[in-house]
Amino acid sequence: MRFHNLVPVNAVASEDGGGPNGSSASSATNNSISPDDYEDSSLGNGYCLPPPEIRDIVDAPPLPALSFSPHRDKILFLKRRSLPPLSELARPEEKLAGVRIDGKCNCRSRMSYYTGIGIHQLMDDCTLGPEKEINGLPDGAKINFVTWSNDGRHLSFSVRIDEEDGSSSMLRLWVADVETGKARPLFESPDMFLNAVFDNFVWVNNSTLLVCSIPLSRGDPPKKPLVPSSPKIQSNEQKDIIQARTYQDLLKDEYDERLFEYYATSQLVLASLDGTVKLVGSPAIFTSLDPSPDEKYILITSIHRPYSFIVPCGRFPKKVDVWTADGKFVRELCDLPLAEDIPITHNSVRKGMRSINWRADKPSTLVWVEAQDGGDAKVEVSPRDIVYTQPAESLGSEQPAVLHKLDLRYGGISWCDDSLALVYESWYKTRKIRTWVISPGFENVSPRILFDRSSEDVYSDPGSPMLRRTPAGTYVIAKMTKEGDQGTYVLLNGSGATPHGNIPFLDLFDINTGNKERIWESDKEKFYETVVALMSDQSEGELYVDQLKVLTSKESKTENTQYFILSWPGKKACQITNFPHPYPQLSSLKKEMIRYERKDGVQLTATLYLPPDYDPSRDGPLPCLVWSYPGEFKSKDAAGQVRGSPNEFAGIGPTSPLLWLARRFAILSGPTIPIIGEGNEEANDRYVEQLVGSAEAAVEEVIRRGVADPNKIAIGGHSYGAFMTANLLAHAPHLFCCGIARSGAYNRTLTPFGFQNEDRTLWEATPTYVEMSPFMSANKIKKPILLIHGEEDNNSGTLTMQSDRFFNALKGHGALSRLVILPFESHGYSARESVLHVLWETDRWLQKYCVANSSDASANLDPRKDESSTGTVDTDSKSVSAAGGVPEWADDKIDIFHSPCRSLLW
């Protein structure tokens, strides 16, 4: 069982966070930086550093990730590194079939890693014993894929080290004895390396691992021919209808196909702790290894030719076989063809067998599902999905048994035993989600619906069943027993959404009667506490309510997450961690969940953060940064529901907008921007209208509260939030003084087969695609806009070209704009140099065009003085003279032509 501390220091792409470290209560004006100050922030290589109050938070040491042993008696503290240097991202990588591969390591490129492993004994009084460090590792070891053996006596993990040329070595498989802490390589041979492009190793039993190794006979990678042997040809002479999203890093030719096979092909090896090594099967591209609960069989998934140039490897032909645990082939379950033709409509799936798994409550029983609509969600059919089950070794003509039939799309099963399992189904278009109760071992017991609700209605969410670990290492529904009661009880763990925020709970639920008893609930006033896992399941047998133990996480607005063990019957809480506050500078920040209303009556929410020691009567209105991300809904009521808790700790990631609390900004984080399409209405057909209406309501609220200066409100977002930002500057310039748009897509005609949750094509909804594209409204953008994009963005739809072309469109209309392209960065930014430069760029933009914005534009910026829902009030824009001179505002002394970050000015 693994869980991460809720302060994801390395989670660069995280957009909502909350904070620590504040500065003194000086005014925003006194805290501003002049362009000359920015000149001194250079790292010396063209990258720049943000102010120390921001940099100190980003460079704070990361907290460890935690992992509990199978018997719940030990905890691993997995030590994490700080932000990696740009040199790590600059290493060569192959972009093949939607996967990025580090050829030197033969694993996914850009992998983070742990720097060390500490083991703590969990004592009987729930305190932690002294740390025992895993020892025997090479200096500078980079650790990945840490896995417990089923008996908890050993750990397995991969190790790589830096070579003299700065690259990483190949991955070796190591094992460690948990009691002694001694680690050693599993293979004695120096030539045995892991292939970690896909699944890489798995414990077959407590003493044996099945390993994907690099074939010893592989040789050197294929060389790209100087002269191609043929043109690149794709054909659709058979007139198939094939629609695909804008995938990136796809195969391009036969050379790419051979290179993909070279890096992805593995030789399976059975390796025992005693040193025994056995090669099994022939080399292939193995993508999944899944032992059966009884350790007798292994479910082996592989992919093979023919490949595709228009979809990633997840849709390549897929073969699923059953092998014995000692490597003998038993039978083929399926060999699925290339799946280029999966419709783009939500809930469309691959034809044939899918979601093939072992039953968690049986020794070796297979379960899978097959679509009855050909995988096409537009086809009306009943049933839509059928769930089948079959023993691993079926008898000759034995047909799979039908376990359950569904009219919506299958969403998984929670197993318990022959008398109880929960089957889930859902349908995106209607947001319907159902939970069925079935008795897998009793054909005469009819399935029945347990819950039937809207996935958008968070207030009605009953919670999810808590799972217990079995001796086989699988997880099944935890059946609970009450003294003197013969009922069938489960524990439902819920987020507890209410109009006042989330209040997590634990309910004792009678599966037969539907009656429930709330046996625990989070504190409502100060803390936010959630149940993480069951801790009283370390041994077989009945689970009694009065002997219940659970692991909880607990936090508050100003206190970072700590972990506790809660024990019944007295619900005594014992704290097991004592992590330091990651950014004490902001420990006294102010946080409030606020509610307000859109003009059409939709209720909206947001989280308002204010700097430490802020006094509105003394400090007055602050410059304000609004950071958000739109979402689609089917109902106004659901869109208006409150999500999140006012008591959650404000976790600040390296690129979080909450960093600007340290710069004396008010931050309006995550104001809801619901795009609603009720009934048969498509939400995006009124995207701009609803977007502007939501933004107006948010701006009106922070102005009404007196915390935001109407002339100094900036808007920002990442990915779809960047798309939002550009649209708001185009269609609601009266609201914001400037914008920051990171890693966005701005021209929807470049994503013609759907984007985000839009599943109509460009040709089916041409007006919507055009109206939603800020690229088409570039001539309307008059407020300063900062565009930032990773040069190697691999996210579907957000090609780097989107920002390049949008900037050219803005430049063509004289818009005050700036484009920063980050070398080697992907959709989120991870290198320390890149992250700090992004923060420098953002702070410079905010200081220059928000804090220093002194224009008397209240009539334009204060929405209370503009009743237009899509106002396009023009303001003076800075433009370049006809002679092509440098604009007067470009006064910071940055070498924009030679900087490694392409900071393009206009």
Salt bridges, closest charged atoms under 4 A:
GLU15 OE2 - HIS718 ND1 3.48
GLU15 OE1 - ARG742 NH2 2.88
GLU53 OE2 - ARG663 NH1 2.71
ASP59 OD2 - ARG832 NH2 2.62
ASP73 OD2 - LYS74 NZ 3.26
GLU88 OE1 - ARG81 NH1 2.66
GLU88 OE2 - LYS142 NZ 3.94
GLU93 OE2 - ARG110 NH2 3.11
GLU131 OE2 - LYS79 NZ 3.13
GLU131 OE1 - HIS120 NE2 3.14
GLU133 OE1 - LYS79 NZ 3.35
ASP162 OD1 - ARG91 NH2 3.36
ASP162 OD1 - LYS142 NZ 2.62
ASP165 OD2 - LYS104 NZ 3.89
GLU179 OE2 - LYS74 NZ 3.27
ASP249 OD2 - ARG100 NE 2.61
ASP253 OD2 - LYS232 NZ 3.86
GLU254 OE2 - ARG305 NH2 3.38
ASP256 OD2 - LYS252 NZ 2.89
GLU257 OE1 - ARG305 NH1 3.33
GLU261 OE2 - ARG305 NE 2.82
ASP321 OD2 - LYS319 NZ 2.52
ASP326 OD2 - LYS328 NZ 3.08
GLU332 OE1 - LYS319 NZ 3.89
ASP335 OD1 - HIS304 NE2 2.75
ASP341 OD2 - LYS351 NZ 3.63
ASP361 OD2 - ARG359 NH2 2.65
ASP373 OD2 - ARG384 NH1 2.62
ASP373 OD2 - ARG409 NH2 2.79
GLU380 OE1 - ARG384 NH2 3.87
ASP385 OD2 - ARG354 NH2 2.61
ASP385 OD1 - ARG409 NH1 3.06
ASP417 OD2 - LYS479 NZ 2.99
ASP418 OD1 - ARG359 NH2 3.41
ASP418 OD2 - LYS362 NZ 3.02
GLU425 OE2 - ARG434 NH1 3.26
ASP452 OD1 - LYS432 NZ 3.26
ASP452 OD2 - ARG434 NE 3.55
GLU456 OE2 - ARG431 NE 3.02
ASP507 OD1 - ARG518 NE 2.77
GLU517 OE1 - LYS482 NZ 3.49
GLU521 OE2 - ARG518 NH1 3.38
GLU521 OE1 - LYS524 NZ 2.53
ASP537 OD2 - ARG72 NH2 3.32
GLU559 OE2 - LYS526 NZ 3.42
GLU592 OE1 - ARG705 NH1 3.29
ASP600 OD2 - ARG598 NH2 2.89
ASP619 OD1 - ARG618 NE 2.95
ASP619 OD2 - ARG664 NH2 3.58
GLU681 OE2 - ARG686 NH1 3.48
GLU682 OE2 - LYS429 NZ 3.38
ASP685 OD1 - ARG760 NH2 2.93
GLU689 OE2 - ARG686 NH2 3.11
GLU696 OE1 - LYS599 NZ 3.56
GLU696 OE2 - HIS734 NE2 3.04
GLU701 OE2 - ARG704 NH2 2.65
GLU701 OE2 - ARG705 NE 2.86
GLU758 OE2 - ARG760 NE 2.77
ASP759 OD1 - LYS429 NZ 3.45
GLU764 OE2 - LYS378 NZ 3.78
GLU791 OE2 - ARG902 NH1 3.68
GLU792 OE1 - LYS95 NZ 2.08
ASP793 OD2 - HIS789 NE2 2.88
ASP793 OD2 - HIS827 ND1 2.99
ASP804 OD1 - ARG902 NH2 2.95
GLU841 OE1 - ARG818 NE 2.69
GLU841 OE2 - HIS837 NE2 2.84
ASP843 OD1 - ARG663 NE 3.03
ASP862 OD2 - ARG864 NH2 2.72
GLU888 OE2 - LYS878 NZ 3.80
ASP891 OD1 - LYS848 NZ 2.64
ASP892 OD2 - ARG844 NE 2.67
ASP895 OD2 - HIS898 ND1 2.95
